[in-house]
Amino acid sequence: MNPRRKIFILSGMFGLLLPIAGVTGDFPQYRFSGSFQSLATASETPINRDKYWSDLNRLRLDFDARFNRIVQFNTVIDNEFLIGSIIDTEEFQLVKDLGLDSNTRWDLDTLVVDNEDLVWRASVYRVFLKLAFEKANVIAGRQRIAWGTGRIWNPTDLFNPVSPLQIDQSQRDGVDSLSAEYFMGDLSSVNGVYALGQESDEDSVGARFGTNIKGYDLGLIVADIRQDGVVGADFGGNIGDAGFRGEATYTDRDQGDGYSRLVLSADYSWPNTVYLLVEYFYNGGNLGDTNVPDEIIEARARRYNGEIITKNKNFLATALGYEFTPLIQFNGLTIYDIDGGGWFVSPSLRWNMFANLDLTAGVQLFAGDADSEYGDDDNVYYLKLNIFF
């Protein structure tokens, strides 16, 4: 079926359900919600150094239906409208041609409009059926598989990790998969996942056992991710009022040498609304440096899409939060490339203007020489508006 037709059919089905979104009572239960985000950015392209501006506007509609205590259905439809001079850049066209914007099997998105003035993409962000039994949950469809305990990097988040360089950290792409979790008690469970890749030889399967021992959450994972074997573990808990957590994985590559990854993290919140996080990351699966333009674009696109793509191995990050008032909050993220000496600094200020409206202004600053992780990146200035309904 034509991808555009899929979107129209799904959107039409969604629209037919809206009139009953206000039904009350025990069951069935319906909930309709949504959001609008406008993300305006200004920067330079990585190869040609062309200055550009962009404004990505996303209308998200979320429909949730609970038919009884067991059966739940959820679908989230996105419409994204991109304008700005970025559309005319060679790098933007290259990213589109590489097709790096999705790791899903089913083609549930389409370009409704694609010209020099506007790119309009409609897509299915989430669509899944959930069966909630007394001791088990089974979810089938496009969903978010969230593993790991790290705050900035998550090497055990194997199916759809989020890059620390991504401006909108709430954007968590889903994966077409079947997930089943069995609860062996109040504190222990086993989660099994079968995820479809873009091609059949890119399918992934994994299992995670989680439990709690003396106040510490512990997890063990074993997986086959796109033909690479992965084993790993994670932990999280408190020592006094401070939080401590960590993750470690070893990947046995189907083609090439194996490698390990490690995250150690600690954070603390003071009574005066100051929050501090320190996190160390070791990436034995780093790619090294490259000077080939196509490879630079591909690596950067994959990095911003959430994959753990780095040139170097050792990184130290700090995150700082401070509330000036209950409505105005400062957040700052700093990442230091220990091997190459490069820096990534990202301060932002968020203002909760109204109950359902947030305005955030921020900048991403990069520094370092050519051998560092962030020496070739360009500063990004952004303004983000979020409305929830």
JOTA-V541389 format. One record per backbone hydrogen bond with DSSP energy under -1.0 kcal/mol. CO is the residue of the C=O (numbers start at 1). NH is the residue of the N-H. If there is no record, write none. Layout:
<<CO;NH> <CO;NH>>
This chain:
<<2;6> <3;7> <4;8> <5;9> <6;10> <7;11> <8;12> <9;13> <10;14> <11;15> <12;16> <13;17> <17;20> <18;21> <20;23> <29;66> <31;64> <33;62> <34;389> <35;60> <36;387> <37;58> <38;385> <39;56> <40;383> <41;54> <42;381> <43;52> <50;45> <52;43> <53;86> <54;41> <55;83> <56;39> <57;81> <58;37> <59;79> <60;35> <61;77> <62;33> <63;75> <64;31> <65;73> <66;29> <70;132> <71;67> <71;68> <72;130> <73;65> <74;128> <75;63> <76;125> <76;126> <77;61> <78;123> <79;59> <80;121> <81;57> <82;119> <83;55> <84;87> <85;88> <86;89> <89;93> <90;94> <91;95> <92;96> <93;97> <94;98> <95;100> <106;108> <108;124> <110;122> <113;120> <118;115> <119;82> <120;112> <120;113> <121;80> <122;110> <123;78> <126;76> <127;142> <128;74> <129;140> <130;72> <131;138> <135;183> <136;133> <137;181> <138;131> <139;179> <140;129> <141;177> <142;127> <143;175> <154;157> <156;158> <163;166> <167;169> <168;171> <170;172> <175;143> <176;196> <177;141> <178;194> <179;139> <180;192> <181;137> <182;190> <188;184> <189;210> <190;182> <191;208> <192;180> <193;206> <194;178> <195;204> <199;202> <200;203> <204;195> <205;224> <206;193> <207;222> <208;191> <209;220> <210;189> <211;218> <213;216> <216;213> <217;236> <218;211> <219;234> <220;209> <221;232> <222;207> <223;230> <224;205> <225;228> <228;225> <229;252> <230;223> <231;250> <232;221> <233;248> <234;219> <235;246> <236;217> <237;244> <239;242> <242;239> <243;267> <244;237> <245;265> <246;235> <247;263> <248;233> <249;261> <250;231> <251;259> <252;229> <259;251> <260;284> <261;249> <262;282> <263;247> <264;280> <265;245> <266;278> <267;243> <268;276> <270;273> <274;270> <275;321> <276;268> <277;319> <278;266> <279;317> <280;264> <281;315> <282;262> <292;296> <293;297> <294;298> <295;299> <296;300> <297;301> <298;302> <299;303> <300;304> <301;305> <302;307> <303;306> <307;309> <310;287> <313;283> <314;338> <315;281> <316;336> <317;279> <318;334> <319;277> <320;332> <321;275> <322;330> <327;352> <328;324> <328;325> <329;350> <330;322> <331;348> <332;320> <333;346> <334;318> <335;344> <336;316> <336;338> <337;341> <342;337> <343;367> <344;335> <345;365> <346;333> <347;363> <348;331> <349;361> <350;329> <351;353> <351;359> <354;357> <356;388> <357;354> <358;386> <359;351> <360;384> <361;349> <362;382> <364;380> <365;345> <367;343> <369;372> <380;364> <381;42> <382;362> <383;40> <384;360> <385;38> <386;358> <387;36>>
